[in-house]
Amino acid sequence: MISKVNTLKDASLTTMANIAQASAQWLLLIIIVKQFNDLILGQLVLTLSIVTPIFLLFSFKLRTLVVTDYHNERYFEQYLHARFFAQTIAVILLVLLSPWLLSNVYASIISSVIFFKIGDGTSELCYSYLHKQQQYKQAALSQTTRSIFTITLLLAASLISNDIHFTFFTWAITTVVFSIIDVYTVKKTIADKEHRSFILWSTCQHKEAIFASLVIYKKYWPISVSILFSAMFVYIPNYTLEYFHGTQSVGHFAAISYFLVAGGILIHSLSQAVTPKLSHLFHQRKFQAFMKTTQLLMLTGAGIGLIGLVFAHFIGEWLLTIIYNQTIALLTDELKLIIIASMIRYSYTFLGSALNALKCFNRQAFVYGSGSLALLISCLFLVPTMGTIGAAIAMIIACGVEMLIMCVTFFVQWKKINQPKAHS
């Protein structure tokens, strides 16, 4: 009972922190719509659609590796070095690709998004270490404080200046500053929990650290492919809308798609809180409790999606008008379809969390790769003639494909794990 209460408390803290962070990102979208124009919104979304997948490809899902490193196989500093090393490669690649892929986007938008991703990726890894050490309150406090400062500074920037470049730089620099603070917080936690010094600088000075990072990349590269494919669920519709209907259409669709992200915050937060719990249950060989927890989480995910659908049906148009404008409010039907897709996606996301707890990271690449392929094919067929409605329907089709393959993948893996137990 105490364990369940603690899990609920940890999930609540993480959820509130993630809601605060998402509010800061959402405020940026609202400021752009209200104070600037749809073209700027489209440029931001298009930049995120290019930059985010590249950073995800080089992320190797180190956050999950930190949380599930049950036996402390590596120091946190090695994971942080691996993140910095990979981010450097990602930045170099983006510098080379931006003149080709983002030629019509302001350089300030591109550079701000890159700096934001560097800072956010560093903070994410720090939060993961704090979660592993059961320091959920400290992680939530840091994340919430960063979000409050970001919201305050964005509002101040929008009031004192009509300069979009200043607004974007404010958003990015705030994230970088707080990432440095988060590293310092982890440094103190390491001294307190592991009774040792923080050795990031000495780690970075040794050539062996580079080889150790390369070993992580070699072992876990399918995770990067998996997380990249998973992210393409949001970005493939943007690419096809940009190609067939223009940048403004991308901005409109992304604005309503952010409601999927808002619901995903609850799912992501709960997943962050329960993955260490699932990992513990598995290593303690409490298989029945492991399965019951996974099933309950799947029902919770579907329930969150259903609640979102009810809200979209009754107040969707009014909400879009208040938050954005009347043009985006015309996409209420698209909003409902996107939430139906999210209802499916939220449920099987926790099967992915269960696979992570089993350290079956590589299995999910095929799941999300198949979903991305289904989404791309559906978008190519539906978006040219149906526009944003076609993109939303394509998302439902892709979620159905991923749900089916994820279920099969999980139960095949679960059967393999339980075979030795059955034989004994």
Salt bridges, closest charged atoms under 4 A:
ASP38 OD2 - HIS252 NE2 2.87
GLU77 OE2 - ARG196 NH1 2.76
ASP120 OD1 - ARG146 NH2 2.84
GLU124 OE2 - ARG63 NE 3.84
GLU124 OE1 - ARG83 NH1 3.32
GLU194 OE1 - ARG196 NE 2.67
GLU402 OE1 - ARG345 NH1 2.86
